[in-house]
């Protein structure tokens, strides 16, 4: 039997993270505008949502400990490509806790612009995404805008590289999140002066992985949603 009802969801450097924080966050999700789209309690998809939310909370706490006393600055908006580069857990923590964006700025500051802009192949994509079991047919797609393959996770970059314009492909699975993609058009375009934003976001995601491996221990039942050893992971490879 899978249990997720213990009083502790995990430990950061041996300090317990109480379950009440998770209960409060789940209650907020059920009060939110997308409550109708949440999976039903008691299902595997709902247990995955609980795991995902627990990891979001622990990521927020890790960043608060890196930069204690962070000012409550306004949330820095992420475009769809940046959110994909961070991964769904990190992106959700970014929006919920200002210390996450502050850690990014502190650890990976934006360099000064130098030289003339280079050119590269750009791809205009549309997509739909979600967690849990993917739908058997694509749901309506929204525009991701223009991006490069370097700005996408490997699984989405490979799907884009092999895509036929106008044809929807998927589901493509990355970090327990599914995607349907459509290539709308390609073009050679100048790279922006601050082209390394995607590189810095990906390196920040890797740094958060390192912090979690070093400091975070999850309680049984709160394994990472993408952990192939936990029974609700339906996307084993």
N, C-alpha and C positions, 0 to 999 in steps of 0.2 A: 504493500500500500504506500502511495506517495503522500508524504506529510509535509504541509507547509504552514503548520499552526503553532510552531514553537515561538517563544518570546524573543528570540534573537534571530536576525537574518544573516549576520556575519560579524566578523571582527576585523578592525583595522589596527594593525600593530597591537593586537591583543585587547583593544578596547571594543566592547560589544556595541553593535548597532541595533537598537530596539525595534521589535516588530511593529510597535505603534506608529512609527514613521511610515512604514509601508502601508499600514491600514489607512492612515490619513491620506496618502497619495492615491491609493486605489479609490477611496471614497470621493476624492476630487474628480477623478476620471469618470466615475459614475454620475457625477453631477454635471459634467461638461457637455458641450454641444455635440460631441461624437459618442455619447453614451450608448446610443442605439446600435452602433457598429461594434461594440465590445463583445467578445465571446461570452458564452454562458458559463457561470460558475460551475465548477465540477468537471468541466471538459479539459482535455489535454491542451487546447488552445488557450483556455483561461489560465491554466497553470503556467504556460509559457509567458503569458502576459505578466503574471505575478513575478516570475523569475526576471523578466526583462526590466520591470519596474524596480525590483530590488537592486539590480546592477546599476540602474540609473542613479538611485539614491546613494549607493556606495561610491560611485564616481564623483558625485557632487561633494560628498564628505571628504574624499581624498584631495580634491582641489581646494576645499576650505582649509585643509591642514597644510597644504603647500603654501598658501597665501592667507594666513589668518587675518581677520579684521578687514577683509575686502569691502570696499565701499559698494553700496547697492546702486551701481551705475545702471542706466537703461540697457535693456537687452540689445546686443548687437545682432541684427538680422543676418541669417544665413540664406544664401540662394540655394536652389535645389542641388546644384553640383557640389557646393561646399558641404551640405548636409550629408550627401552620399560619401564624400571623402572622409568625413569624420566617423561615419557609421551611426546607426540609429540610436544606440545607447548613448554615445558621446554627444550627439546632436541634441537629444532630449535633455541631457544634463546641462548643456550649454544654455538652453532656453530657460531652464528652471533655476540655475544658480550662477550669479554673476562671477563667482570665483573661477569658473571654468574658462570663460573668455579671458579673464585677467591672467590666468595661468598661461594661456596661449600667447598673449601679448608679451608676457614676461620671459617665457622660455624661448619663444621664436619670434623676436621682434621683426618688423618690416624693414628691410634694408633700403638704403637710398637708391633712387632710380639712376641708372647709368647707361650711356650709349643709346644707339638707335634701336627701335623695335625690330625684332626678327619676324619672319613669316613662318606659318605652320599650317597643316591641314586641320580644319575645324569641322565639326559635325553638329548639325542641328537635330535634336532628338525630342521625341515626346515619350511619355512614360506613365505607367500606373504602378503603384507599389502598396504593400501591406505586409502584415506579419501573420504567422500561422499557415494554415493550409491555403495554397493559392487557388483562385477560382479556375474552373475548367476553361473558361473563355475570358479574354481580356475585358476589363471594365474600361469605361471611357478614359482616354489618355489626356494628359495635360502637357504643355510644352516645358521642356527642361531648358530651352534656349540653346545657345551655341556653346560647345565645349570641345576639348581635345581628348584624345584617348588617354593621355597621361593624367588627366584630371579624374578619371573613372577608376573604380575598383577593377582588378584584373578580369573578373567574370563578366562585368558589363563592357569593359573595353573589348574583350574578345567577341562578345555578341555584336557590338557595334561594327567592329572591323569586318565581320562576315555578313553584315546585314545587307539586304537588298532595299533600295529606297522605296518607301511607301508600304513596306510589308512589316506587320507586327510580329515579333518573336517573343517567346517565353513560355512558361515562367523561367526566369533566371534567378538562382538562389544565392544570396550573399548575406552572411551573418543572420541567418534565420529570417531574413526579409526577402520577399519575392518581388520581382520586377517583370513587367511587360514593356518592351521597347519598340519604338518605330523610328527608323532613320528617315528624316524629312528631306534633308539635303546636305551636301558637302561643299566646302569652299576653302581656298587658301586665303588666310586672313592674317594681318599683323598680330603678333603677340603683344599684350599690354606691357607697359613698363614694369609693373609688379607681377610678372608672370609666375613668380615663385610662390604665390599664395597657396596654390594647391599642394606644392611640395611641403610647405610649412604645416598645412593642416594634416597631411598624411603622416608627417613625422611627429606631430603632436598626438595623433591617434596612437602611434607606436609607443610614444612616451607614456601615455595613459595605460597602455597594456603593460608596460614595464612596471609602473607604479602598482597596478593591481596584482601582478605576480609577486612583487616584493612585499606588499603590505596587507593584502586583502585575503581573508579566508572566509568563504561562504559557508553557511550552515547547510546541513543536508536538506534537500528539497529546493534549494535556491541556486543550483548550478547555473552556469551560463546557458541561455536558451539554445545556443548552437553546439553545446557539448554533446558529442555523439554517445557518451556513456549514459546520459540521462534518458529515461524512457519516453518522454514526450517529444523528443527531437525527431521529427518526421522526415528530415532531409539528410539522412546519413549517406555518405559517399564511400 
